[in-house]
Amino acid sequence: MKLYAFIIALGFVFTLSSQAQNCEIPQALAEGTFDVQVPPNIFQKGVYGQQVSHLKAPKTSTEVNKVDFMECSGYLPNRAKITQIKIIAVSGLPQGLNWYCDTDDCSWKGNAAGCFFIEGTTDDIGTFPLEIVAEGTGSLFGISKTYTCYLRDYRVVVE
């Protein structure tokens, strides 16, 4: 369910300053650990809609290893400090819906909170599984490495 929210929350490729102003991070999330919060929302056919989701980036790889909604390629050693997480692609959205983030490059420093959006109007009806691809960069003992990560089980629903 969290993955569904994350995908829906991912926003358009282009972030407008007025859109970024809609990013109000819940205090509990800002003070918490790695999580994705997506309010329930179903898009309606032919009606403009927007989904705003909130992301708290992981502080360490230990947080990533504890969740089941993100899977990274390769061995991710515990206690590595996450320096950045960046959404690089979202595929599977119905025609007319787009994604964007509250940052220009869709990246957040480790332990930072941010928002991602999906919005638009579509005439497609159904449940659309999304594939969200991220890059996470971390370091341990002075060695830095970037991993390709996938956010699983996200969907957009249009009725």
C-alpha positions as CSV (number, residue, x, y, z in Angstrom):
1,M,0.0,0.0,0.0
2,K,2.8,2.4,0.8
3,L,4.3,1.7,-2.6
4,Y,1.0,2.5,-4.2
5,A,1.1,5.8,-2.5
6,F,4.6,6.6,-3.4
7,I,3.9,6.1,-7.1
8,I,0.8,8.2,-7.0
9,A,2.7,10.9,-5.2
10,L,5.4,11.1,-7.8
11,G,4.9,14.3,-9.7
12,F,5.5,15.8,-13.1
13,V,8.9,16.1,-14.7
14,F,8.7,19.9,-14.5
15,T,8.2,21.5,-11.1
16,L,6.5,24.9,-10.9
17,S,7.2,27.1,-7.9
18,S,3.5,27.3,-7.1
19,Q,3.3,23.5,-7.1
20,A,6.3,23.2,-4.7
21,Q,4.4,25.4,-2.2
22,N,1.8,22.6,-1.8
23,C,4.5,20.5,-0.1
24,E,3.7,20.6,3.6
25,I,5.5,17.8,5.4
26,P,3.6,16.3,8.3
27,Q,5.7,16.8,11.5
28,A,5.5,13.1,12.5
29,L,7.1,12.2,9.1
30,A,9.7,14.9,9.3
31,E,10.8,13.6,12.7
32,G,10.5,9.9,11.8
33,T,12.4,7.4,9.7
34,F,12.3,6.2,6.1
35,D,8.6,6.1,5.0
36,V,6.2,7.1,2.2
37,Q,2.8,8.5,3.1
38,V,0.1,8.7,0.5
39,P,-3.4,9.9,1.2
40,P,-6.2,7.8,-0.3
41,N,-7.2,9.2,-3.7
42,I,-8.7,7.7,-6.8
43,F,-8.6,9.6,-10.1
44,Q,-11.8,10.1,-12.0
45,K,-12.0,9.6,-15.7
46,G,-12.0,13.0,-17.5
47,V,-11.6,15.0,-14.3
48,Y,-8.4,16.8,-13.3
49,G,-6.9,15.3,-10.2
50,Q,-3.7,15.6,-8.1
51,Q,-2.1,13.2,-5.6
52,V,0.4,14.6,-3.2
53,S,2.6,12.0,-1.4
54,H,5.2,12.6,1.2
55,L,8.6,10.9,1.4
56,K,11.1,10.7,4.2
57,A,14.4,9.7,2.6
58,P,16.4,7.0,4.5
59,K,19.2,8.1,6.7
60,T,21.1,4.8,6.5
61,S,21.0,1.7,4.5
62,T,19.7,-0.2,7.5
63,E,16.4,1.7,7.1
64,V,16.2,0.6,3.4
65,N,16.9,-3.0,4.4
66,K,14.0,-3.0,6.9
67,V,11.3,-2.1,4.5
68,D,9.6,-4.3,1.9
69,F,8.5,-1.5,-0.5
70,M,12.0,-0.7,-1.8
71,E,14.5,-3.2,-3.4
72,C,18.0,-2.2,-4.4
73,S,20.3,-4.0,-6.7
74,G,23.4,-5.5,-5.2
75,Y,24.4,-5.9,-1.5
76,L,23.5,-2.9,0.6
77,P,25.6,-3.1,3.8
78,N,23.9,-2.0,7.0
79,R,24.8,1.3,8.6
80,A,26.0,2.9,5.3
81,K,25.1,6.6,5.4
82,I,22.6,7.6,2.6
83,T,23.8,10.8,1.0
84,Q,21.0,11.1,-1.6
85,I,18.0,9.3,-3.1
86,K,16.7,10.4,-6.5
87,I,13.7,9.3,-8.5
88,I,14.9,8.8,-12.1
89,A,11.9,7.2,-13.9
90,V,8.2,6.4,-13.4
91,S,6.6,4.2,-16.0
92,G,3.1,2.8,-16.4
93,L,1.0,6.0,-15.8
94,P,-2.1,6.3,-17.9
95,Q,-2.0,8.8,-20.7
96,G,-2.7,12.3,-19.5
97,L,-1.2,11.8,-16.0
98,N,2.3,13.1,-15.2
99,W,4.7,13.0,-12.2
100,Y,7.0,15.6,-10.7
101,C,8.7,16.3,-7.4
102,D,9.1,19.3,-5.1
103,T,12.7,19.5,-6.1
104,D,14.0,20.3,-9.6
105,D,15.9,17.1,-9.9
106,C,13.6,14.8,-7.9
107,S,16.4,14.1,-5.3
108,W,16.5,14.5,-1.6
109,K,19.5,14.2,0.8
110,G,19.5,11.3,3.2
111,N,17.1,11.9,6.1
112,A,15.4,14.8,4.3
113,A,11.6,14.9,3.6
114,G,9.9,16.0,0.4
115,C,6.9,15.6,-1.8
116,F,6.1,14.0,-5.1
117,F,3.0,14.5,-7.2
118,I,0.9,12.8,-9.9
119,E,-1.6,14.9,-11.6
120,G,-3.5,15.5,-14.7
121,T,-6.6,14.3,-16.6
122,T,-7.0,10.9,-18.2
123,D,-9.8,9.1,-20.1
124,D,-8.2,5.7,-19.3
125,I,-10.0,3.6,-16.7
126,G,-8.5,0.8,-14.6
127,T,-5.7,0.0,-12.2
128,F,-2.3,0.9,-13.5
129,P,0.8,-0.7,-11.9
130,L,3.7,1.7,-11.8
131,E,7.4,1.0,-11.9
132,I,9.4,3.7,-10.0
133,V,13.1,3.6,-10.4
134,A,15.4,5.5,-8.0
135,E,19.1,5.8,-7.5
136,G,20.4,5.8,-3.9
137,T,23.9,6.9,-3.1
138,G,25.5,6.0,0.2
139,S,28.9,5.6,1.8
140,L,30.6,3.4,4.4
141,F,34.2,3.8,5.6
142,G,34.8,6.5,3.0
143,I,33.7,4.3,0.0
144,S,30.7,5.7,-1.9
145,K,28.4,3.6,-4.1
146,T,25.2,4.3,-6.1
147,Y,22.5,1.6,-6.3
148,T,19.6,1.3,-8.6
149,C,16.4,0.8,-6.5
150,Y,12.8,-0.1,-7.3
151,L,9.8,1.0,-5.4
152,R,7.4,-1.9,-5.7
153,D,3.6,-2.4,-5.6
154,Y,2.5,1.1,-6.6
155,R,-0.6,1.7,-8.6
156,V,-2.7,4.5,-10.0
157,V,-6.5,3.8,-9.9
158,V,-8.8,5.6,-12.4
159,E,-12.6,5.1,-12.2
